[in-house]
């Protein structure tokens, strides 16, 4: 669930062309849904608590690494034609 929220936060305004206020409200809603879902997953005992907590910070870190490092290298290779 975190990955689609990261996609919306990164590309949402460009793709859907909505206002800054709508973007902020949508991200707030989606973030609150993620927190509620994490609490419910832990309460239901579907996953270990460590899995939920680790996934909640590893996913944004991997997203940040991809968008800042790997994606720029991919774009540079495509532009050069290599």
Backbone as XML, in Angstrom:
<?xml version="1.0"?>
<chain id="A" units="angstrom">
  <residue number="1" name="UNK">
    <atom name="N" x="0.813" y="-1.196" z="0.000"/>
    <atom name="CA" x="0.000" y="0.000" z="0.000"/>
    <atom name="C" x="0.857" y="1.262" z="0.000"/>
  </residue>
  <residue number="2" name="UNK">
    <atom name="N" x="2.052" y="1.156" z="0.553"/>
    <atom name="CA" x="2.908" y="2.341" z="0.624"/>
    <atom name="C" x="3.415" y="2.736" z="-0.767"/>
  </residue>
  <residue number="3" name="UNK">
    <atom name="N" x="3.711" y="1.759" z="-1.602"/>
    <atom name="CA" x="4.232" y="2.067" z="-2.938"/>
    <atom name="C" x="3.237" y="2.855" z="-3.790"/>
  </residue>
  <residue number="4" name="UNK">
    <atom name="N" x="1.953" y="2.500" z="-3.846"/>
    <atom name="CA" x="1.016" y="3.345" z="-4.606"/>
    <atom name="C" x="0.894" y="4.758" z="-4.041"/>
  </residue>
  <residue number="5" name="UNK">
    <atom name="N" x="0.995" y="4.907" z="-2.728"/>
    <atom name="CA" x="0.943" y="6.252" z="-2.144"/>
    <atom name="C" x="2.177" y="7.045" z="-2.560"/>
  </residue>
  <residue number="6" name="UNK">
    <atom name="N" x="3.332" y="6.393" z="-2.606"/>
    <atom name="CA" x="4.542" y="7.070" z="-3.071"/>
    <atom name="C" x="4.400" y="7.473" z="-4.548"/>
  </residue>
  <residue number="7" name="UNK">
    <atom name="N" x="3.768" y="6.610" z="-5.346"/>
    <atom name="CA" x="3.520" y="6.956" z="-6.750"/>
    <atom name="C" x="2.616" y="8.182" z="-6.865"/>
  </residue>
  <residue number="8" name="UNK">
    <atom name="N" x="1.554" y="8.214" z="-6.070"/>
    <atom name="CA" x="0.631" y="9.358" z="-6.100"/>
    <atom name="C" x="1.343" y="10.618" z="-5.636"/>
  </residue>
  <residue number="9" name="UNK">
    <atom name="N" x="2.170" y="10.508" z="-4.601"/>
    <atom name="CA" x="2.855" y="11.699" z="-4.111"/>
    <atom name="C" x="3.881" y="12.219" z="-5.115"/>
  </residue>
  <residue number="10" name="UNK">
    <atom name="N" x="4.493" y="11.323" z="-5.874"/>
    <atom name="CA" x="5.536" y="11.730" z="-6.817"/>
    <atom name="C" x="4.966" y="12.179" z="-8.162"/>
  </residue>
  <residue number="11" name="UNK">
    <atom name="N" x="4.000" y="11.425" z="-8.690"/>
    <atom name="CA" x="3.488" y="11.698" z="-10.026"/>
    <atom name="C" x="2.049" y="12.213" z="-10.055"/>
  </residue>
  <residue number="12" name="UNK">
    <atom name="N" x="1.363" y="12.258" z="-8.925"/>
    <atom name="CA" x="-0.063" y="12.551" z="-8.896"/>
    <atom name="C" x="-0.464" y="13.868" z="-9.522"/>
  </residue>
  <residue number="13" name="UNK">
    <atom name="N" x="0.229" y="14.940" z="-9.160"/>
    <atom name="CA" x="-0.142" y="16.257" z="-9.697"/>
    <atom name="C" x="0.089" y="16.341" z="-11.198"/>
  </residue>
  <residue number="14" name="UNK">
    <atom name="N" x="1.126" y="15.690" z="-11.692"/>
    <atom name="CA" x="1.422" y="15.728" z="-13.123"/>
    <atom name="C" x="0.397" y="14.944" z="-13.926"/>
  </residue>
  <residue number="15" name="UNK">
    <atom name="N" x="-0.011" y="13.808" z="-13.391"/>
    <atom name="CA" x="-0.905" y="12.916" z="-14.135"/>
    <atom name="C" x="-2.352" y="13.380" z="-14.058"/>
  </residue>
  <residue number="16" name="UNK">
    <atom name="N" x="-2.821" y="13.660" z="-12.842"/>
    <atom name="CA" x="-4.239" y="13.963" z="-12.658"/>
    <atom name="C" x="-4.567" y="15.447" z="-12.744"/>
  </residue>
  <residue number="17" name="UNK">
    <atom name="N" x="-3.554" y="16.301" z="-12.677"/>
    <atom name="CA" x="-3.702" y="17.752" z="-12.827"/>
    <atom name="C" x="-4.747" y="18.336" z="-11.872"/>
  </residue>
  <residue number="18" name="UNK">
    <atom name="N" x="-4.614" y="18.049" z="-10.599"/>
    <atom name="CA" x="-5.486" y="18.657" z="-9.611"/>
    <atom name="C" x="-4.703" y="19.687" z="-8.801"/>
  </residue>
  <residue number="19" name="UNK">
    <atom name="N" x="-5.409" y="20.441" z="-7.959"/>
    <atom name="CA" x="-4.800" y="21.559" z="-7.247"/>
    <atom name="C" x="-3.881" y="21.072" z="-6.128"/>
  </residue>
  <residue number="20" name="UNK">
    <atom name="N" x="-3.084" y="22.015" z="-5.603"/>
    <atom name="CA" x="-2.187" y="21.694" z="-4.493"/>
    <atom name="C" x="-2.979" y="21.261" z="-3.264"/>
  </residue>
  <residue number="21" name="UNK">
    <atom name="N" x="-4.088" y="21.911" z="-3.025"/>
    <atom name="CA" x="-4.911" y="21.577" z="-1.856"/>
    <atom name="C" x="-5.490" y="20.163" z="-1.992"/>
  </residue>
  <residue number="22" name="UNK">
    <atom name="N" x="-5.974" y="19.825" z="-3.171"/>
    <atom name="CA" x="-6.512" y="18.477" z="-3.391"/>
    <atom name="C" x="-5.409" y="17.427" z="-3.246"/>
  </residue>
  <residue number="23" name="UNK">
    <atom name="N" x="-4.220" y="17.748" z="-3.719"/>
    <atom name="CA" x="-3.084" y="16.827" z="-3.610"/>
    <atom name="C" x="-2.732" y="16.589" z="-2.137"/>
  </residue>
  <residue number="24" name="UNK">
    <atom name="N" x="-2.681" y="17.664" z="-1.366"/>
    <atom name="CA" x="-2.369" y="17.548" z="0.059"/>
    <atom name="C" x="-3.444" y="16.770" z="0.795"/>
  </residue>
  <residue number="25" name="UNK">
    <atom name="N" x="-4.704" y="17.032" z="0.467"/>
    <atom name="CA" x="-5.797" y="16.318" z="1.121"/>
    <atom name="C" x="-5.771" y="14.827" z="0.765"/>
  </residue>
  <residue number="26" name="UNK">
    <atom name="N" x="-5.507" y="14.515" z="-0.482"/>
    <atom name="CA" x="-5.434" y="13.117" z="-0.910"/>
    <atom name="C" x="-4.285" y="12.392" z="-0.215"/>
  </residue>
  <residue number="27" name="UNK">
    <atom name="N" x="-3.126" y="13.028" z="-0.138"/>
    <atom name="CA" x="-1.995" y="12.403" z="0.540"/>
    <atom name="C" x="-2.264" y="12.224" z="2.031"/>
  </residue>
  <residue number="28" name="UNK">
    <atom name="N" x="-2.924" y="13.178" z="2.646"/>
    <atom name="CA" x="-3.290" y="13.042" z="4.051"/>
    <atom name="C" x="-4.234" y="11.881" z="4.276"/>
  </residue>
  <residue number="29" name="UNK">
    <atom name="N" x="-5.223" y="11.756" z="3.404"/>
    <atom name="CA" x="-6.170" y="10.645" z="3.503"/>
    <atom name="C" x="-5.478" y="9.303" z="3.309"/>
  </residue>
  <residue number="30" name="UNK">
    <atom name="N" x="-4.634" y="9.207" z="2.281"/>
    <atom name="CA" x="-3.943" y="7.949" z="2.007"/>
    <atom name="C" x="-2.971" y="7.585" z="3.126"/>
  </residue>
  <residue number="31" name="UNK">
    <atom name="N" x="-2.302" y="8.582" z="3.693"/>
    <atom name="CA" x="-1.386" y="8.329" z="4.801"/>
    <atom name="C" x="-2.139" y="7.836" z="6.028"/>
  </residue>
  <residue number="32" name="UNK">
    <atom name="N" x="-3.289" y="8.441" z="6.302"/>
    <atom name="CA" x="-4.079" y="7.970" z="7.447"/>
    <atom name="C" x="-4.602" y="6.548" z="7.197"/>
  </residue>
  <residue number="33" name="UNK">
    <atom name="N" x="-4.912" y="6.229" z="5.958"/>
    <atom name="CA" x="-5.321" y="4.854" z="5.631"/>
    <atom name="C" x="-4.181" y="3.870" z="5.863"/>
  </residue>
  <residue number="34" name="UNK">
    <atom name="N" x="-2.956" y="4.264" z="5.528"/>
    <atom name="CA" x="-1.801" y="3.393" z="5.753"/>
    <atom name="C" x="-1.616" y="3.137" z="7.241"/>
  </residue>
  <residue number="35" name="UNK">
    <atom name="N" x="-1.705" y="4.197" z="8.049"/>
    <atom name="CA" x="-1.552" y="4.018" z="9.500"/>
    <atom name="C" x="-2.652" y="3.127" z="10.064"/>
  </residue>
  <residue number="36" name="UNK">
    <atom name="N" x="-3.876" y="3.358" z="9.626"/>
    <atom name="CA" x="-4.992" y="2.527" z="10.110"/>
    <atom name="C" x="-4.800" y="1.077" z="9.684"/>
  </residue>
  <residue number="37" name="UNK">
    <atom name="N" x="-4.352" y="0.867" z="8.463"/>
    <atom name="CA" x="-4.151" y="-0.486" z="7.973"/>
    <atom name="C" x="-3.032" y="-1.189" z="8.749"/>
  </residue>
  <residue number="38" name="UNK">
    <atom name="N" x="-1.963" y="-0.454" z="9.070"/>
    <atom name="CA" x="-0.872" y="-1.046" z="9.846"/>
    <atom name="C" x="-1.354" y="-1.467" z="11.228"/>
  </residue>
  <residue number="39" name="UNK">
    <atom name="N" x="-2.144" y="-0.618" z="11.867"/>
    <atom name="CA" x="-2.671" y="-0.955" z="13.192"/>
    <atom name="C" x="-3.590" y="-2.169" z="13.097"/>
  </residue>
  <residue number="40" name="UNK">
    <atom name="N" x="-4.429" y="-2.208" z="12.085"/>
    <atom name="CA" x="-5.345" y="-3.345" z="11.938"/>
    <atom name="C" x="-4.611" y="-4.642" z="11.619"/>
  </residue>
  <residue number="41" name="UNK">
    <atom name="N" x="-3.559" y="-4.562" z="10.825"/>
    <atom name="CA" x="-2.770" y="-5.758" z="10.511"/>
    <atom name="C" x="-2.115" y="-6.298" z="11.778"/>
  </residue>
  <residue number="42" name="UNK">
    <atom name="N" x="-1.565" y="-5.398" z="12.593"/>
    <atom name="CA" x="-0.938" y="-5.830" z="13.839"/>
    <atom name="C" x="-1.984" y="-6.368" z="14.806"/>
  </residue>
  <residue number="43" name="UNK">
    <atom name="N" x="-3.136" y="-5.689" z="14.912"/>
    <atom name="CA" x="-4.186" y="-6.130" z="15.827"/>
    <atom name="C" x="-4.757" y="-7.484" z="15.412"/>
  </residue>
  <residue number="44" name="UNK">
    <atom name="N" x="-4.877" y="-7.707" z="14.128"/>
    <atom name="CA" x="-5.428" y="-8.966" z="13.615"/>
    <atom name="C" x="-4.407" y="-10.091" z="13.681"/>
  </residue>
  <residue number="45" name="UNK">
    <atom name="N" x="-3.145" y="-9.727" z="13.892"/>
    <atom name="CA" x="-2.031" y="-10.675" z="13.965"/>
    <atom name="C" x="-1.812" y="-11.405" z="12.640"/>
  </residue>
  <residue number="46" name="UNK">
    <atom name="N" x="-1.959" y="-10.665" z="11.545"/>
    <atom name="CA" x="-1.677" y="-11.235" z="10.225"/>
    <atom name="C" x="-0.178" y="-11.248" z="9.926"/>
  </residue>
  <residue number="47" name="UNK">
    <atom name="N" x="0.564" y="-10.325" z="10.519"/>
    <atom name="CA" x="2.014" y="-10.235" z="10.334"/>
    <atom name="C" x="2.647" y="-9.969" z="11.686"/>
  </residue>
  <residue number="48" name="UNK">
    <atom name="N" x="3.943" y="-10.201" z="11.738"/>
    <atom name="CA" x="4.684" y="-9.802" z="12.930"/>
    <atom name="C" x="4.790" y="-8.282" z="12.957"/>
  </residue>
  <residue number="49" name="UNK">
    <atom name="N" x="4.863" y="-7.723" z="14.138"/>
    <atom name="CA" x="4.967" y="-6.272" z="14.291"/>
    <atom name="C" x="6.229" y="-5.747" z="13.614"/>
  </residue>
  <residue number="50" name="UNK">
    <atom name="N" x="7.329" y="-6.490" z="13.724"/>
    <atom name="CA" x="8.588" y="-6.054" z="13.114"/>
    <atom name="C" x="8.454" y="-5.934" z="11.603"/>
  </residue>
  <residue number="51" name="UNK">
    <atom name="N" x="7.703" y="-6.838" z="10.986"/>
    <atom name="CA" x="7.514" y="-6.792" z="9.532"/>
    <atom name="C" x="6.791" y="-5.516" z="9.112"/>
  </residue>
  <residue number="52" name="UNK">
    <atom name="N" x="5.759" y="-5.164" z="9.847"/>
    <atom name="CA" x="4.977" y="-3.981" z="9.505"/>
    <atom name="C" x="5.808" y="-2.719" z="9.708"/>
  </residue>
  <residue number="53" name="UNK">
    <atom name="N" x="6.529" y="-2.656" z="10.820"/>
    <atom name="CA" x="7.347" y="-1.476" z="11.098"/>
    <atom name="C" x="8.497" y="-1.370" z="10.103"/>
  </residue>
  <residue number="54" name="UNK">
    <atom name="N" x="9.173" y="-2.472" z="9.829"/>
    <atom name="CA" x="10.288" y="-2.439" z="8.876"/>
    <atom name="C" x="9.802" y="-2.067" z="7.477"/>
  </residue>
  <residue number="55" name="UNK">
    <atom name="N" x="8.674" y="-2.604" z="7.069"/>
    <atom name="CA" x="8.136" y="-2.269" z="5.748"/>
    <atom name="C" x="7.739" y="-0.807" z="5.628"/>
  </residue>
  <residue number="56" name="UNK">
    <atom name="N" x="7.342" y="-0.201" z="6.753"/>
    <atom name="CA" x="6.896" y="1.189" z="6.704"/>
    <atom name="C" x="8.048" y="2.169" z="6.527"/>
  </residue>
  <residue number="57" name="UNK">
    <atom name="N" x="9.280" y="1.768" z="6.839"/>
    <atom name="CA" x="10.388" y="2.685" z="6.571"/>
    <atom name="C" x="11.317" y="2.190" z="5.471"/>
  </residue>
  <residue number="58" name="UNK">
    <atom name="N" x="11.333" y="0.905" z="5.180"/>
    <atom name="CA" x="12.189" y="0.407" z="4.101"/>
    <atom name="C" x="11.612" y="0.789" z="2.733"/>
  </residue>
  <residue number="59" name="UNK">
    <atom name="N" x="10.313" y="0.708" z="2.581"/>
    <atom name="CA" x="9.695" y="1.039" z="1.294"/>
    <atom name="C" x="9.953" y="2.490" z="0.877"/>
  </residue>
  <residue number="60" name="UNK">
    <atom name="N" x="9.722" y="3.503" z="1.732"/>
    <atom name="CA" x="10.057" y="4.871" z="1.324"/>
    <atom name="C" x="11.556" y="5.081" z="1.079"/>
  </residue>
  <residue number="61" name="UNK">
    <atom name="N" x="12.418" y="4.392" z="1.843"/>
    <atom name="CA" x="13.855" y="4.521" z="1.608"/>
    <atom name="C" x="14.244" y="3.961" z="0.240"/>
  </residue>
  <residue number="62" name="UNK">
    <atom name="N" x="13.686" y="2.813" z="-0.135"/>
    <atom name="CA" x="13.960" y="2.251" z="-1.460"/>
    <atom name="C" x="13.396" y="3.146" z="-2.567"/>
  </residue>
  <residue number="63" name="UNK">
    <atom name="N" x="12.214" y="3.715" z="-2.337"/>
    <atom name="CA" x="11.621" y="4.634" z="-3.316"/>
    <atom name="C" x="12.521" y="5.853" z="-3.499"/>
  </residue>
  <residue number="64" name="UNK">
    <atom name="N" x="13.002" y="6.415" z="-2.395"/>
    <atom name="CA" x="13.885" y="7.577" z="-2.465"/>
    <atom name="C" x="15.167" y="7.213" z="-3.217"/>
  </residue>
  <residue number="65" name="UNK">
    <atom name="N" x="15.748" y="6.061" z="-2.922"/>
    <atom name="CA" x="16.968" y="5.630" z="-3.604"/>
    <atom name="C" x="16.731" y="5.461" z="-5.093"/>
  </residue>
  <residue number="66" name="UNK">
    <atom name="N" x="15.593" y="4.865" z="-5.457"/>
    <atom name="CA" x="15.301" y="4.662" z="-6.876"/>
    <atom name="C" x="15.117" y="5.992" z="-7.609"/>
  </residue>
  <residue number="67" name="UNK">
    <atom name="N" x="14.320" y="6.887" z="-7.030"/>
    <atom name="CA" x="14.028" y="8.134" z="-7.740"/>
    <atom name="C" x="15.214" y="9.078" z="-7.786"/>
  </residue>
  <residue number="68" name="UNK">
    <atom name="N" x="16.105" y="9.028" z="-6.807"/>
    <atom name="CA" x="17.234" y="9.963" z="-6.755"/>
    <atom name="C" x="18.503" y="9.422" z="-7.403"/>
  </residue>
  <residue number="69" name="UNK">
    <atom name="N" x="18.694" y="8.113" z="-7.411"/>
    <atom name="CA" x="19.952" y="7.552" z="-7.903"/>
    <atom name="C" x="19.734" y="6.733" z="-9.170"/>
  </residue>
  <residue number="70" name="UNK">
    <atom name="N" x="18.972" y="5.673" z="-9.072"/>
    <atom name="CA" x="18.838" y="4.735" z="-10.188"/>
    <atom name="C" x="18.104" y="5.366" z="-11.365"/>
  </residue>
  <residue number="71" name="UNK">
    <atom name="N" x="17.013" y="6.082" z="-11.086"/>
    <atom name="CA" x="16.213" y="6.670" z="-12.163"/>
    <atom name="C" x="17.036" y="7.686" z="-12.960"/>
  </residue>
  <residue number="72" name="UNK">
    <atom name="N" x="17.857" y="8.481" z="-12.296"/>
    <atom name="CA" x="18.696" y="9.445" z="-13.010"/>
    <atom name="C" x="19.707" y="8.744" z="-13.905"/>
  </residue>
  <residue number="73" name="UNK">
    <atom name="N" x="20.270" y="7.631" z="-13.429"/>
    <atom name="CA" x="21.207" y="6.881" z="-14.255"/>
    <atom name="C" x="20.502" y="6.267" z="-15.459"/>
  </residue>
  <residue number="74" name="UNK">
    <atom name="N" x="19.301" y="5.761" z="-15.272"/>
    <atom name="CA" x="18.534" y="5.204" z="-16.389"/>
    <atom name="C" x="18.224" y="6.274" z="-17.419"/>
  </residue>
  <residue number="75" name="UNK">
    <atom name="N" x="17.855" y="7.460" z="-16.972"/>
    <atom name="CA" x="17.555" y="8.538" z="-17.905"/>
    <atom name="C" x="18.802" y="8.965" z="-18.657"/>
  </residue>
  <residue number="76" name="UNK">
    <atom name="N" x="19.945" y="9.005" z="-17.988"/>
    <atom name="CA" x="21.190" y="9.397" z="-18.643"/>
    <atom name="C" x="21.561" y="8.376" z="-19.725"/>
  </residue>
  <residue number="77" name="UNK">
    <atom name="N" x="21.368" y="7.116" z="-19.466"/>
    <atom name="CA" x="21.673" y="6.070" z="-20.450"/>
    <atom name="C" x="20.721" y="6.185" z="-21.640"/>
  </residue>
  <residue number="78" name="UNK">
    <atom name="N" x="19.444" y="6.447" z="-21.407"/>
    <atom name="CA" x="18.481" y="6.571" z="-22.493"/>
    <atom name="C" x="18.770" y="7.789" z="-23.349"/>
  </residue>
  <residue number="79" name="UNK">
    <atom name="N" x="19.185" y="8.870" z="-22.740"/>
    <atom name="CA" x="19.464" y="10.097" z="-23.494"/>
    <atom name="C" x="20.702" y="9.913" z="-24.369"/>
  </residue>
  <residue number="80" name="UNK">
    <atom name="N" x="21.729" y="9.259" z="-23.847"/>
    <atom name="CA" x="22.950" y="9.036" z="-24.610"/>
    <atom name="C" x="22.775" y="7.976" z="-25.692"/>
  </residue>
  <residue number="81" name="UNK">
    <atom name="N" x="21.752" y="7.125" z="-25.534"/>
    <atom name="CA" x="21.516" y="6.088" z="-26.524"/>
    <atom name="C" x="22.357" y="4.850" z="-26.340"/>
  </residue>
  <residue number="82" name="UNK">
    <atom name="N" x="22.869" y="4.647" z="-25.161"/>
    <atom name="CA" x="23.712" y="3.486" z="-24.885"/>
    <atom name="C" x="22.851" y="2.313" z="-24.542"/>
  </residue>
</chain>
